[in-house]
Amino acid sequence: MAAAASRRVSVFPSPQELGPALAQLVAERAAAAAAGGRFSLGLSGGSLVGILSRDLPAVIAAAGPAAPARWLVAFCDERLVPPEHPESTAGAYEAQLLPRLPGPGPRVLTLTPGLPPAAAAADYAEQLRQVFPGEEVPVFDLVVLGVGPDGHTCSLFPGHPLLQENEKIVAAITDSPKPPPERITLTLPVLNAARMVVFVATGEGKAAVLKRILEGDEENPLPAARVRPRSGQLRWFLDESAAKELTLPVEKHSVL
């Protein structure tokens, strides 16, 4: 479990209040990083696509230094499906978020189509190495993650051998318990190298697992509980339904 001092848990009445706060955080991190040249952002899919697509464009449009032209966007995991497939993370962002950002848009790293899992992972790792030259493990300015009801994040699932992967920065998975089975995923060393990691979780269905992740001390922690940035910040953005079982101190945000 991450040390309490390294973690901030923010609770919002609903996703409608959480979304603008998350967008503002992205804009602030982007402005700070882009002042030095570039803002590197790792994104997960799922419900995050809708939240960011709804609230981020308006915030970014008003932020000069946060202009997306200075952004590098990579995906924390991806399903090995065509981009038009509904399970494609890149396809979802390219359809819902990227066209709404003020242009010119960010540089986006996507999978090379048609590769089998191991080759796709190696190819994506090589893409990352090219845009993070000289870094053994890429250091993202911000990584935005979701968490599943089973405690998985990215495509790192409970009890899976990939939780022990310390050499690769991108790994292939061919037996995902959540379909589709073939995916690639960033590994824990990359997540834990980030300057800031933000988890986003909403809904009552996440309440029980969040209590385990944030308040438990398990011998074999769930994947999301293993995300503990070595020198970066760890934030949790939750709505009240997701946070309903927590007893730890949280920052409560009311409706503006």
N, C-alpha and C positions, 0 to 999 in steps of 0.2 A: 504494500500500500504506500502511496506517495506521502511524503511528510506533509502535514497540514500547512506548514509555513510556505511550501512551494506551490500551493494549490489554492485557487479561488473558485468558489461555487456561487454562481449567480442564478437566482430563481425569479422567473417572470410569470405574471398571471396566466398567459397563454402564448401560443406561438406567434400571435399577432403583435405582441409586445417584444418578444424575443428577437424576431427577425430584424427590425430596425436597429436594435442594439448590436446584433452580430454584424450587420452591414457597417455600422459606424466603427466597430473595432477593426474590421478589414480595411476600411478607408484610412484609419489612423495608422495602422501598421504599414500600409502601402505608402503613405506620405512620408513616414519616417525612413523607410528603407529606400524608396525611390530617390530621396535627397542624396543618397550615396551612389546612385546609378541604376539600381534595379530592385524590384520587389518580386521575390520568389514565393509562390503560393501553391500548396498541395491541397487538392480538393477530393473529398469522397462524394459518392453519389447518393442514391436513395432520396429521402425526403429533403435532404439539404439542397438539392437542385431547385425545388420549388421555393424554399425559403429565400435562398440567395437571389433567385430570378425575380422574386416579388419585390425585394427590398434593397438590393445592392445598386441597381442602375441609377436610381434617383440620388442616392448618397454620393456615388462616384462622380456623377455629372456635376456636382457642386464642388468637387475637390480637385483643384488644379494639380498639385504635386502627386496626387494619387492616380494620375491619368493612366489608363490601362496599357498604353503603348510602352510603358516601362515595366510591365508585368511579364513574368514567366510563370505559366500555369502548367502544372503536371497533375496527374491523377493518382490518388493513393492506392487504388486498385482498379482493375478493369476486367470485364468479362470478355472472353474470346468469342465475340459475336460481331456481326457487321454493324457499322455505326448507325444504321437506320433501325436496328433492333431495339425494342423497348427496354432491354436490359443493359444497353450500352451507356456507360457513364459519360464518355466523350460525346456520344450522340445526343444525350439529354441536355448537356450543357451547351452544345453547339446549336440546339434547337431553341432552348428556352432562355439562357442567360447571355451568351456571347453576342447575339445580334442586338441586344438591348444596351450594351455598354457603349459609351461614347467612343468614337473611333479616333485614330486607328486603334485596333484592338490589341490584345496581348499576344505574345508568342505562346502557342499551346503545343505541348508534346503529346502526341497520340500514338497508339499502337500502329505498327506496320501491318497492314492487313495480310491475312492468309498464312501467318506463321503458326507452327505448332507451339504448345505452351512453353517448353524450355527455350526455344529459339526466340519466342516473343518476349520472354522475361530478359534474356540476354540482350536483345535489341533495345529494349526500353532502358535497361541499365546503361548501355553504351550511349544512348541519347542523353541520359542524365549526366554521365561523366563529361560529355562534350560541353554541356552548359554549366557545369560546376567544375571547371578545370582546376587541377591541383588539390581537390578535396577527395580524400579516400572515401568519406561518407558525405553525400550532399547535405548541406545545411540550409534548410528552408527558413525563410523569414516567418512564415506562418503556415501551419497545417490545420485544416478543419476536418474533423472526424465525426462520424456518427457511431452509434453503438447499438448492437442488436439485442433482443430480449434474452439471448443466450450469452451475452457478454462479448461477442465478437466485434472486432473493428477492422477496417479494411477487409481483406479476405484472410484474416488471421483468426482461426476458430479454436474454441476450447479443446484442449487435448491434442491438437495437431502438431506434428513434428516441426512445422515451420516456426513455431514459437521459440525453438532453440536455434534458429538460423542466425549465425553471427558473421558469416563471411559475405554472403550475397547482399546487395542493396535492393534488388528486385528478385522475387522468387516466383516460380510457377506453382500452381496448384491444379491438380487434375481430379481431385475427389472432394470438391467443396460440398459440405452437407446442405448448403443452400444452393439451389440451381440458379444459373447454369453451372455445371461442375468444373469447367475449365476456365481458369482466371490467371491473372498475374497480380502481385501485391507488393507494395513496399514492405520492407521488413522492419522489425523493431529497432535495429540500430539507426535506421534513417529517421523514424518517428522520434526517437529519443535524442537525436542530434539537433532537432529543430529549435529555433529561437523562441517560438511560442507554439503550443498545441492547444486548440480549442475543441472540446467535445460538445456536441449538440444533441440533446435527447428530449423528446416530448412525448406525452401521453402516458396514461396509467399503466400500459403494458410494459413500460421500462422501469417502473418503480421498484420492483423486487430486485432486479439485477443491479440497479444503481446503488441500492443499499449494500449489496455484497461488494461492489467495486469500491465504493467510497468509504464504507465503514467496516468492511471485513478485513480479516488478516489471515487469508487462506494459505495453506502450504503450497498449493499450485494455483496461483492467482489467475483469474480470467484474463483473456487477452487485453481488454481495455485497461485493466488494472496494472498491466505491465508497461504501459506508456507512462514513463517518468523522465521527462527531459533532463539530461545531465546538467546542463547549465541554463536551460531556457525556462520559460514560464508555462504553467499548466492551468488552463481555465476550463470550467464547465458552465455551459449555458443550458438551463433546464426550465421547463414550465412547471407550474405548481402540481399538475397531475403526476409528472414523472418524479418529482421531489417529495411526494407525499409521505414516504416512509423514512425519510432522512431525519436524524436527530443531531447531526453535526451543525456547527454554526454556518449559516449561509448569508449571502447578501440578497435581501429581498428588494425587488424593484416593483413599484406600483405603476398603474396606468398613468401616463402623462396627461 
